[in-house]
Amino acid sequence: METRVAVIGIIVESPGAVEKLNSLLHDYAGFIVGRMGIPYRKKNINIISVAIDAPQDTISSLTGKIGKIDGLSVKTAYSNVITRKEN
């Protein structure tokens, strides 16, 4: 199995989306290296970054599901380092 490190950037524009987002991130917790949330009170949004080490398909699946949640925007930056892990 090959994994990549990526950073998922999420902008939360609707407070109602947070519960769905947290539930989804919980489902992928085994792949998440860390996360950081920054409230930007002046703009009434939250900025979340999630560092993940997972197979490409898993990262794509997670970001696709996040992108379907109303009130969120998501972008992903991938590293060029690919690590082979034994199954």
TITORKE-335676 format. One record per residue (C-alpha): residue in one letter; x, y, z. Coordinates in steps of 0.1 Angstrom, whole numbers, plus 5000, padded with zeros to 4 digits. Layout:
# TITORKE-335676
ATOM   rest   east   north     up
ATOM      a      X       Y      Z
...
//
This chain:
# TITORKE-335676
ATOM   rest   east   north     up
ATOM      m   5000    5000   5000
ATOM      e   5013    5035   4991
ATOM      t   5005    5065   5012
ATOM      r   5010    5102   5007
ATOM      v   5011    5131   5031
ATOM      a   4986    5159   5023
ATOM      v   4972    5190   5040
ATOM      i   4935    5195   5037
ATOM      g   4924    5232   5040
ATOM      i   4888    5237   5051
ATOM      i   4869    5270   5054
ATOM      v   4838    5267   5075
ATOM      e   4813    5294   5066
ATOM      s   4782    5279   5082
ATOM      p   4783    5268   5119
ATOM      g   4757    5241   5111
ATOM      a   4783    5222   5090
ATOM      v   4807    5216   5119
ATOM      e   4789    5186   5133
ATOM      k   4789    5168   5099
ATOM      l   4825    5177   5094
ATOM      n   4836    5165   5128
ATOM      s   4817    5132   5123
ATOM      l   4834    5127   5090
ATOM      l   4869    5135   5103
ATOM      h   4862    5110   5132
ATOM      d   4856    5083   5105
ATOM      y   4891    5089   5091
ATOM      a   4909    5094   5124
ATOM      g   4933    5065   5118
ATOM      f   4948    5085   5089
ATOM      i   4949    5119   5104
ATOM      v   4983    5131   5117
ATOM      g   4969    5163   5132
ATOM      r   4945    5191   5128
ATOM      m   4944    5228   5137
ATOM      g   4914    5251   5138
ATOM      i   4915    5289   5138
ATOM      p   4885    5310   5144
ATOM      y   4885    5342   5123
ATOM      r   4859    5361   5142
ATOM      k   4863    5393   5121
ATOM      k   4850    5374   5091
ATOM      n   4827    5350   5111
ATOM      i   4844    5319   5096
ATOM      n   4867    5291   5109
ATOM      i   4898    5279   5091
ATOM      i   4908    5242   5096
ATOM      s   4939    5225   5084
ATOM      v   4941    5187   5086
ATOM      a   4974    5168   5080
ATOM      i   4968    5133   5067
ATOM      d   4989    5103   5057
ATOM      a   4968    5079   5037
ATOM      p   4964    5062   5003
ATOM      q   4956    5086   4975
ATOM      d   4921    5071   4971
ATOM      t   4914    5076   5008
ATOM      i   4924    5113   5007
ATOM      s   4903    5119   4976
ATOM      s   4873    5101   4992
ATOM      l   4876    5123   5023
ATOM      t   4879    5155   5005
ATOM      g   4851    5146   4981
ATOM      k   4828    5140   5011
ATOM      i   4838    5172   5028
ATOM      g   4831    5191   4996
ATOM      k   4796    5178   4996
ATOM      i   4788    5194   5029
ATOM      d   4769    5227   5025
ATOM      g   4787    5257   5042
ATOM      l   4823    5244   5037
ATOM      s   4850    5250   5011
ATOM      v   4879    5225   5008
ATOM      k   4912    5223   4990
ATOM      t   4940    5197   4993
ATOM      a   4978    5201   4988
ATOM      y   4997    5168   4983
ATOM      s   5033    5161   4990
ATOM      n   5055    5145   4963
ATOM      v   5067    5119   4988
ATOM      i   5051    5085   4984
ATOM      t   5057    5059   5011
ATOM      r   5052    5022   5006
ATOM      k   5038    5004   5037
ATOM      e   5033    4967   5042
ATOM      n   4997    4956   5044
//
